[in-house]
Amino acid sequence: MILTSLSLLNYKNFKSKTFQFNHKINCIVGNNGIGKTNVLDAIYHLSFGKSYFNPVASQNIKHDQDFFVINGDYIKDNKDEKIVISLKRGQKKVIKRNGKPYEKFSEHIGFLPLVIISPADRDLIIEGSDTRRKFIDSVISQSDKNYLNHLINYNKILAQRNALLKYFALNHTFNKDTLEVYNAQLNEYGSLIYEKRANFLEDFIPIFKARHEAISNGKETVDLLYRSDLSEDHLNNLLQKNLNKDKSLQYTSVGIHKDDLQFNIESHPIKKFGSQGQQKSFLIALKLAQFDFIKAQSGVNPILLLDDIFDKLDENRVAQIIKLVDDKNFGQLFISDTHTDRTENAVKQAHQSYEIFRLS
C-alpha cells in the first residue's frame, strides 16, 4: 500500500499544499513550528479519521478559515483509492472513499493500516490507563471490525448505566430491574472485549520483546502486564458486588473500561525506573511490534510515520531503525526532522529511493 499524493486545504498551518510522494522513503524537513508534524498528522488523519495530536476536530482548521480538506491518493492491491476528509465548522466531519461517504467512521478503520512513532508516545508511559487502553484498542481495531463494534456498544451502555446511577442519586430512587438490563449487556460485551484483549496480548508480547531485544542489543529485559478486573471474576458478579459503591460514586467502578497495561523494565515500572533513552527504546519497540502485528493480521505493509525521530535518540540508533526499510517486510516510510543533512545521512544507509521535502 502506497500513498502517492497528499493535498491539504486550510489544514492546521497550511493554506494550500500538495505533495507527490516517493514509494519508499519521504523526509519532511524544516525548522520547528513550520508544519512538519502537521503533514504526518494529515496522513494519520486519512487512516483513522482523526488527528493523532489534537482530538478536537475543529481546532485542526486553519485560523480564520471555516473548513479543512485532506485529500489522499493511494495504491492498494494494485487499485487506485482516493480518501477525502472534510470538516466545516459547526457541521459533522465527512470521510469519503472514492467519492462515497462512509455512514459510520468505524467502517474506515483498518482500511489504510498505519503506525506512528512520535515524542507524543511518551504519554503511553506517563499518562493514565485510558491512554494505554486506547493503544490496545487501536491495534486490535485495525484488523478486527467486530471488536470495534463491541467497544462502541460497551461504551454506549456504560454511559447509559452511569446516567441511570446519577438519576437514582438525584431523585432518591432505585430500580434494580432497569439496572440489571444494563449489567447483562455490559457483561456480554465486556467479556468479549476482555477475551480479545487477553488473546491479543498473548500474541503481541513475544513480538514486542523480540523487537526490544533487537533495538537494545539484549541489554535489558522488558515486559507488558495486563491488568483487568475480569481476570478475577465475571463482570456480572463484579457489578453485583460493587453495587453500593457504584450508587455512592454515581458511576460504574468496575469493568473493562478500567483495564490497564503495565510497562516494566527489569521487573520494575519503566515510568519510575527507566531513563529517557530506555523509555524511548521501549516505546519504539512497542510501535514496531504494532507494525508487525498489523501486517501479520492484514497482510498489508502499514505506512510508518517517524515524527521527530531524532528526539532523544542518537544518529546511529536512528540509522538502525531506518535500515529496517531495507527489509521487504517494510513499506512506505515518512520521517520528519529539523536537520536536512542529518536526515539524509541516515536515509542513505537504507539504500532505498527517497525524497526530501523542505518546508519553509
C-alpha positions in Angstrom: 0.0 0.0 0.0 1.4 3.4 -1.1 0.3 7.0 -0.5 1.1 8.6 -3.8 -0.1 12.2 -3.2 -1.4 14.4 -0.4 -3.3 17.7 -0.7 -4.1 20.0 2.2 -6.5 22.9 2.2 -6.8 25.0 5.4 -5.4 22.2 7.5 -3.7 23.4 10.6 -1.0 25.9 9.4 -1.4 25.0 5.7 -3.5 27.3 3.4 -2.9 25.1 0.4 -0.2 22.5 -0.2 0.3 19.4 -2.4 2.9 16.6 -2.1 3.8 13.9 -4.6 5.4 11.1 -2.5 8.2 8.6 -3.1 7.0 5.0 -2.9 9.7 4.2 -0.3 11.1 7.0 2.0 9.9 10.5 2.4 11.6 13.1 4.6 9.8 16.3 5.7 12.4 18.7 7.0 12.4 22.3 8.2 12.6 24.5 11.3 10.4 23.9 14.4 6.9 25.3 14.0 6.9 25.1 10.2 4.3 22.3 10.0 6.4 19.1 9.5 4.4 17.2 12.1 1.2 18.5 10.6 2.0 16.8 7.3 2.4 13.5 9.2 -0.7 14.1 11.2 -2.7 14.7 8.0 -1.5 11.2 6.8 -2.6 9.7 10.1 -5.9 11.5 9.8 -6.5 9.8 6.5 -6.2 6.4 8.1 -8.1 7.0 11.4 -10.5 9.8 10.5 -9.0 12.0 13.3 -5.8 13.8 14.4 -3.2 11.9 16.4 -2.3 15.1 18.3 -5.5 17.1 18.7 -8.8 15.3 19.3 -10.8 18.5 19.0 -11.6 18.3 15.2 -12.5 22.0 14.7 -9.1 23.0 16.1 -7.4 21.4 13.1 -9.0 24.0 10.8 -6.6 26.9 9.9 -7.2 30.0 11.9 -9.7 32.4 10.4 -11.0 29.7 8.0 -14.3 27.8 8.1 -13.3 24.4 6.8 -10.4 22.0 6.0 -10.0 19.3 3.4 -7.4 16.5 3.3 -7.1 14.6 0.1 -5.0 11.4 -0.2 -4.4 9.2 -3.3 -3.3 5.7 -2.6 -2.4 2.5 -4.5 -3.6 -0.6 -2.6 -3.8 -4.1 -4.0 -3.0 -2.6 -7.4 -6.1 -0.4 -7.3 -6.3 3.4 -7.0 -8.0 4.6 -3.9 -9.0 8.2 -3.1 -9.7 9.2 0.5 -11.1 12.7 1.2 -11.8 14.1 4.7 -13.5 17.4 5.1 -14.9 19.4 8.1 -16.8 22.6 8.1 -17.2 24.5 11.4 -20.5 23.6 13.1 -21.0 20.5 10.9 -20.1 16.8 11.1 -16.9 15.6 9.6 -17.2 13.7 6.3 -15.0 10.9 5.1 -15.3 9.7 1.5 -13.7 6.7 -0.2 -13.7 7.1 -4.0 -16.4 9.7 -3.8 -18.8 7.7 -1.5 -19.2 8.9 2.1 -19.0 6.4 5.0 -22.1 6.1 7.0 -20.0 5.1 10.1 -16.4 6.2 10.6 -15.7 2.8 12.2 -16.1 1.2 8.7 -13.0 3.0 7.5 -10.7 1.9 10.4 -8.2 -0.7 9.2 -8.6 0.1 5.5 -5.3 2.0 5.5 -3.1 0.4 8.1 -0.7 2.9 9.7 1.7 3.1 12.6 3.1 6.4 14.0 6.2 6.8 16.2 6.3 10.2 17.9 7.7 12.0 21.0 4.0 12.3 22.0 4.0 8.5 22.5 5.6 9.2 25.9 2.0 9.8 27.1 1.7 6.0 27.0 4.1 5.8 29.9 3.3 9.0 31.9 -0.5 9.4 31.4 -3.3 7.3 32.9 -4.7 3.9 31.9 -7.0 5.4 29.4 -4.1 6.2 27.0 -2.8 2.6 27.2 -6.3 1.1 26.6 -6.6 3.3 23.5 -3.3 1.9 22.3 -4.5 -1.7 22.7 -7.9 -0.9 21.1 -6.3 0.9 18.1 -4.1 -2.1 17.3 -6.9 -4.7 17.6 -9.4 -2.5 15.8 -7.3 -2.1 12.7 -7.8 -5.8 12.0 -11.0 -6.7 13.8 -14.2 -4.9 12.9 -16.3 -6.9 15.4 -14.0 -5.8 18.3 -14.5 -2.1 17.4 -18.3 -2.6 17.3 -18.3 -4.4 20.7 -16.2 -1.5 22.1 -18.6 1.1 20.7 -21.6 -0.8 22.1 -19.9 -1.3 25.5 -19.1 2.4 25.9 -22.7 3.4 24.9 -24.2 1.1 27.5 -21.6 2.2 30.1 -22.7 5.9 29.5 -26.4 4.9 29.9 -25.7 2.9 33.2 -23.7 5.9 34.6 -26.5 8.3 33.7 -29.0 5.9 35.4 -26.9 5.9 38.6 -26.8 9.7 38.6 -30.6 9.8 38.1 -31.1 7.4 41.1 -29.0 9.6 43.3 -30.6 12.8 42.2 -34.2 11.5 42.6 -33.5 9.4 45.7 -34.9 6.3 43.9 -33.7 2.9 42.7 -34.9 0.4 40.2 -32.9 -2.9 40.3 -34.6 -4.4 37.2 -33.6 -1.5 34.9 -30.0 -1.6 36.2 -29.7 -5.3 35.6 -30.7 -4.9 31.9 -27.5 -2.7 31.6 -25.5 -5.1 33.7 -26.3 -8.0 31.4 -25.4 -6.0 28.3 -22.1 -4.8 29.8 -21.3 -8.4 30.8 -21.9 -9.6 27.3 -19.7 -7.0 25.5 -17.2 -6.7 28.3 -16.5 -10.4 28.4 -15.9 -10.5 24.6 -13.6 -7.4 24.8 -11.6 -8.9 27.8 -11.1 -12.2 25.9 -10.0 -10.4 22.8 -7.5 -8.1 24.7 -6.1 -11.1 26.6 -5.6 -13.2 23.4 -4.1 -10.2 21.6 -1.5 -9.6 24.3 -0.6 -13.3 24.4 0.4 -12.9 20.7 1.7 -9.3 20.9 4.1 -9.6 23.9 6.6 -12.0 22.4 6.7 -9.8 19.2 7.3 -6.7 21.4 10.1 -8.5 23.4 11.8 -9.6 20.2 11.7 -6.0 18.8 13.1 -4.6 22.1 15.9 -7.1 22.2 17.0 -6.1 18.7 16.8 -2.3 19.5 18.6 -2.6 22.9 21.0 -5.4 21.8 19.5 -7.5 24.6 20.8 -5.3 27.4 17.5 -5.1 29.3 14.6 -7.3 30.0 11.1 -5.8 29.5 7.5 -6.9 29.9 3.9 -5.9 29.4 1.4 -6.9 32.1 -2.3 -6.9 31.5 -4.4 -5.7 34.5 -8.2 -6.3 34.4 -11.0 -6.7 36.9 -12.3 -9.5 34.7 -9.2 -11.6 35.5 -10.7 -12.0 39.0 -14.4 -12.7 38.2 -17.2 -12.4 35.6 -18.3 -8.8 35.1 -21.9 -9.5 36.1 -20.7 -10.7 39.5 -18.4 -7.8 39.9 -21.2 -5.3 39.1 -23.4 -7.0 41.8 -20.6 -6.9 44.4 -19.8 -3.2 43.7 -23.4 -2.0 43.5 -23.4 0.0 46.7 -20.0 1.6 45.8 -21.4 2.5 42.3 -24.5 4.0 43.8 -22.4 6.1 46.1 -19.9 7.2 43.3 -22.7 7.6 40.7 -20.7 5.8 38.1 -19.6 2.2 37.2 -16.4 1.4 39.1 -15.5 -2.0 37.6 -15.3 -3.3 34.1 -13.0 -3.4 31.0 -13.1 0.4 31.0 -10.7 0.2 33.9 -8.2 -2.2 32.3 -4.5 -1.2 32.2 -1.2 -2.3 30.7 1.8 -2.1 33.0 5.2 -1.4 31.3 8.1 -3.0 33.1 11.9 -2.8 32.7 14.0 -5.3 34.8 10.7 -6.2 36.6 10.1 -2.6 37.7 7.7 0.1 36.3 9.5 1.9 33.5 7.8 5.2 34.4 9.8 5.3 37.7 12.9 3.3 36.9 13.6 3.8 33.2 15.8 6.6 31.8 14.6 8.7 28.9 16.6 6.7 26.5 15.2 3.4 27.9 11.7 4.8 27.7 12.2 5.8 24.1 13.6 2.4 23.1 10.7 0.7 24.9 8.1 2.8 23.0 9.8 2.3 19.6 9.8 -1.5 20.3 6.1 -1.2 21.2 5.3 0.6 18.0 7.4 -1.7 15.7 5.6 -4.6 17.3 2.3 -2.9 16.5 3.6 -2.7 12.9 4.5 -6.4 12.9 1.1 -7.5 14.4 -1.0 -5.4 12.0 1.0 -6.6 9.0 0.5 -10.2 10.1 -3.2 -9.7 10.6 -3.9 -7.7 7.4 -1.3 -9.0 5.0 -0.6 -5.3 4.2 2.6 -3.3 4.9 1.3 -0.4 7.1 2.6 3.1 6.4 5.2 4.0 9.0 5.4 7.6 10.3 8.5 8.6 12.3 7.8 12.0 13.8 10.9 13.9 15.1 12.6 10.6 15.4 16.0 12.1 16.5 14.4 13.3 19.7 16.4 11.6 22.5 17.9 9.0 20.1 21.4 9.3 18.7 22.0 9.1 14.9 23.4 5.6 15.0 20.2 4.3 16.6 18.0 6.2 14.1 20.0 4.8 11.2 19.5 1.3 12.7 15.7 1.9 12.7 15.7 3.4 9.2 17.7 0.4 7.9 14.6 -1.7 8.7 13.1 -0.4 5.4 15.8 -2.5 3.7 13.7 -5.4 4.8 11.0 -6.2 2.3 8.6 -6.5 5.3 8.5 -2.7 5.5 6.7 -0.5 3.1 6.4 3.3 2.8 8.2 5.5 5.4 7.7 9.1 6.3 10.2 11.0 8.5 10.1 14.5 10.0 13.2 16.3 11.3 14.8 19.7 11.7 18.2 18.9 10.1 18.3 18.0 6.4 21.9 16.7 6.4 21.3 14.5 9.4 18.2 13.0 7.9 19.8 12.5 4.5 22.8 10.8 6.1 20.5 8.4 7.9 18.3 7.5 5.0 21.2 6.9 2.6 22.2 3.9 4.7 18.9 2.3 3.9 19.9 2.0 0.2 16.3 2.8 -0.9 14.8 5.5 -3.1 14.0 8.7 -1.1 12.6 12.2 -1.5 13.3 15.2 0.8 10.7 17.9 1.2 12.0 21.2 2.6 9.3 23.2 4.3 9.9 27.0 4.7 
